[in-house]
Amino acid sequence: MENSVTARRSRLGWSQARLAEELGVSRQTVISIEKGRFDPSLPLAFRLARLFECAIEDVFDPGPL
């Protein structure tokens, strides 16, 4: 699954540590999400979308179904 977490985080001027703090997760979790090695739970995906003020599908692209 592709995502725009890194780009959206960078636009806010936030570090990975800041995003992790805002989400209540570890920095390693943020790194894994950004690299596409970890798909977040639905609640975490909603928190990301809320922080970025967009829809989940704007952050995560599942690719062809």
C-alpha positions as a Markdown table, in Angstrom:
| # | Residue | x | y | z |
|---|---|---|---|---|
| 1 | Met | 0.0 | 0.0 | 0.0 |
| 2 | Glu | 1.4 | 3.4 | -1.0 |
| 3 | Asn | 1.0 | 6.4 | 1.3 |
| 4 | Ser | 1.7 | 10.1 | 1.4 |
| 5 | Val | 2.6 | 10.2 | 5.1 |
| 6 | Thr | 6.2 | 11.5 | 4.6 |
| 7 | Ala | 5.1 | 14.2 | 2.2 |
| 8 | Arg | 2.2 | 15.4 | 4.4 |
| 9 | Arg | 4.4 | 15.3 | 7.5 |
| 10 | Ser | 7.1 | 17.3 | 5.8 |
| 11 | Arg | 4.6 | 19.9 | 4.6 |
| 12 | Leu | 3.7 | 20.5 | 8.3 |
| 13 | Gly | 7.4 | 20.8 | 9.1 |
| 14 | Trp | 7.1 | 17.9 | 11.6 |
| 15 | Ser | 9.8 | 15.4 | 12.4 |
| 16 | Gln | 8.9 | 11.7 | 12.6 |
| 17 | Ala | 9.2 | 12.1 | 16.4 |
| 18 | Arg | 6.7 | 14.9 | 16.5 |
| 19 | Leu | 4.2 | 12.9 | 14.3 |
| 20 | Ala | 4.7 | 9.9 | 16.6 |
| 21 | Glu | 4.0 | 12.0 | 19.6 |
| 22 | Glu | 0.8 | 13.5 | 18.1 |
| 23 | Leu | -0.4 | 10.0 | 17.2 |
| 24 | Gly | 0.6 | 8.3 | 20.5 |
| 25 | Val | 2.9 | 5.8 | 18.8 |
| 26 | Ser | 6.6 | 5.1 | 18.6 |
| 27 | Arg | 8.9 | 6.8 | 16.1 |
| 28 | Gln | 9.6 | 3.3 | 14.7 |
| 29 | Thr | 5.9 | 2.9 | 13.9 |
| 30 | Val | 5.9 | 6.1 | 11.9 |
| 31 | Ile | 9.1 | 5.0 | 10.1 |
| 32 | Ser | 7.5 | 1.7 | 9.3 |
| 33 | Ile | 4.3 | 3.3 | 8.0 |
| 34 | Glu | 6.2 | 5.8 | 5.9 |
| 35 | Lys | 8.3 | 3.0 | 4.3 |
| 36 | Gly | 5.2 | 0.9 | 3.6 |
| 37 | Arg | 6.4 | -1.9 | 5.8 |
| 38 | Phe | 3.4 | -1.6 | 8.2 |
| 39 | Asp | -0.2 | -0.9 | 7.5 |
| 40 | Pro | -1.8 | 1.0 | 10.3 |
| 41 | Ser | -4.9 | -0.1 | 12.1 |
| 42 | Leu | -8.1 | 1.6 | 11.1 |
| 43 | Pro | -8.2 | 3.8 | 14.2 |
| 44 | Leu | -4.6 | 4.9 | 13.6 |
| 45 | Ala | -5.3 | 5.6 | 9.9 |
| 46 | Phe | -8.2 | 7.8 | 11.0 |
| 47 | Arg | -6.0 | 9.7 | 13.4 |
| 48 | Leu | -3.4 | 10.3 | 10.7 |
| 49 | Ala | -6.1 | 11.6 | 8.3 |
| 50 | Arg | -7.5 | 13.9 | 11.0 |
| 51 | Leu | -4.1 | 15.3 | 11.8 |
| 52 | Phe | -3.5 | 15.9 | 8.1 |
| 53 | Glu | -7.1 | 17.3 | 7.7 |
| 54 | Cys | -8.0 | 15.0 | 4.8 |
| 55 | Ala | -9.7 | 11.7 | 4.1 |
| 56 | Ile | -8.0 | 8.3 | 4.7 |
| 57 | Glu | -8.0 | 7.6 | 1.0 |
| 58 | Asp | -6.0 | 10.8 | 0.5 |
| 59 | Val | -3.3 | 9.4 | 2.7 |
| 60 | Phe | -3.3 | 5.7 | 1.8 |
| 61 | Asp | -3.7 | 4.3 | -1.7 |
| 62 | Pro | -4.4 | 0.5 | -1.6 |
| 63 | Gly | -3.5 | 0.1 | -5.3 |
| 64 | Pro | -5.6 | -2.1 | -7.6 |
| 65 | Leu | -8.3 | -4.0 | -5.9 |
